[in-house]
Structure formats: C-alpha cells, structure tokens
C-alpha cells in the first residue's frame, strides 16, 4: 500500500519559477509513487482577510497552474481546502487540546504579529492546529516541506501524539518531512539577492504565466554590476544569480560561451540578459500556453475541483468517523 503524502499551497497569487522547481516538479514526480493529496489552502489565507474576488481568482490561478505543470487529477487528489468541511471539524478538536503557550511560541506567529500588528487574529495564533488538521485528516506519513515549516510539522506530531494519549489509542501516525528529489534546484531572484520570492515584489519573479514581453522587460531590469575588471574574477552574487538562471534554461554550450566571455573580461550584460530572456521564453512557453488554455475551460476546472473534493472527503470522512468514536461522540 502506498504511503500518503499531503502538501498545500496558499492561494496568494501566481506561481513563479521558484515554486515550479522548488515544489511542483517534485509533486509531478511523486504522484506516481505515493497516495498524494495536494490542496489549495484557502482557509489559511483568511488570516490576511483577502477580498472575495481576489480569493476566488487566486484559487483558480493555483488550480490552473498545478494542472498546467503536470499534476494529474487521475493520479493524485487535487482539492480546495474549504470544499472539505471535515478539516475545520478536526481543527476544532485539535484546538481543544492545544496550549496557549506552545501556540504563542510558534515562529510563524511571532513573525506575523510583527508584520501585521493591526491584524493579530485568532487564526494566526491557531495556524499550527489548522496545518496539523490538513495533514492528520488523511493520516499522512510524509509532508514535503522546507526548513521554515519544520516547526509546524513538529507541532503536528505533538498534537497527534497528544490526541493518542488522551484517547488511549495509536490512531494518528507521526508525519515527517521529506524531499522527493535528492538535489533541489534553487532559483534566484532578479534583484541580485537571494532566492526568487513574491515577498520581494513582482519584479523579483518570473511567473509561469508571464508573457514573452514581460519576461524580456524583467530580465533587462535584473540587477548587475559594472562588470569584471580582471580575468577569471569571482562572480558577485547578482551576476552568479544570472548564471544560475541560465543554468536552468539554457544549453551547456550557451552557458560555456558566456562564462568564457566573463572570464576574459569581454562580457556585455545586456547580451547576457537578452540570451537568458529568450531561453526562458522557450522553456516557459509550453506551461504558459497550457495555463491560457485551461483558464478558459471552466467546465473542466469545475470537474477537477468536484472530483478532488469527493476523493478528499472520502478520506476525511473516514478519519472523522473514527475520531468522533474515539472522543466519545455517539448518536442515540
């Protein structure tokens, strides 16, 4: 029997190349080896009070882009979190056994109250319990998360084990983080510092849905320096970032050509950025075209969402029936 994997993404806008290489390509591969549940975390997004129009649009963006990247609704379960009310029910039960002190010590809670001091809501405080419900509802054993989510996963194990002790059972298994790929591709941003991230602004990201014109404009604005002054000079971070992007989308011969130009103090950054832009357009075009095609097919998107909800609820209802019995909820 296949192990169960659960992963979710908040609907905060469009996916970029960092999302694609950091997670989505792994999802596409792992769906054939595991029992995968991929959900769009619209309940989580309510902690920032999005408008109804934006929320629905963002959910559609993620659904379309998951499908365009190759996640197969016949191989895995893709669903919208709010379509599975059992998640909210389990969230309630886990909150009953979560302690104020441990929730306040959550790193994400501390970060959020600093970044949005005028909106410190209960959802932010109990965010780890909702994340735990997302995982435990399917009794998942593996969760593909980064280092920044390790504490939430540890809290999920704490909540699951506490439930087991309180109700004298071994019902919930302990979920652990895992990376399906041995070598994750790190995609740098265009601002010359660190990784590609929406938090650094749209200009830092190449989105999967970006048109060729937008990609060219963004690459031409990418941060560079005045150029090398001696042969074989070590590349500063901003320039290394551009070469790292080239490593993702360009041919080995192209990379070697521009590397030689840099080492011989003959490089022109304008040419380098134009080359990366054209290679990125070629790389991104099949995904963008699929996104445009799917965005117009509302009947297919509705079918995928409904099918995902049915499959996810089948799993969730089984869990909640057994959880209610363990807690002592019984019908007369």
Buried (B, 14 or more C-beta within 10 A) or exposed (E): EEEBBBBBBBBBBBBBBBBBBBBBBBBBEBBEEBBBBBBBBBBBBBBBEBEEEEBEEBBBBBBBBBBBBBBEBEBBBBBBBBBBEBBBBBBEBBBEBBEEEEBEEBEBBEEBBEEBEEEBBEBBBBBBBBBBBBBBBBBBBBBBBEEEBBBBBEBBBBBBEBBBEEBEEEBBBEBBBBEBBEEBBEBBBBBBBEEBBBEBEBEBBBBBBBBBEBBBEBBBEBBBEEEBEEEEEEBEEBBEBBBBBBEBBBEEEBBEEBBEBBBEEEBEBEEBBBBBBBBBBEBBEEBBEBBEEBBEEEEBBEEBBEBBBEBBBEBBBBBBEEBBEBEEEEEE
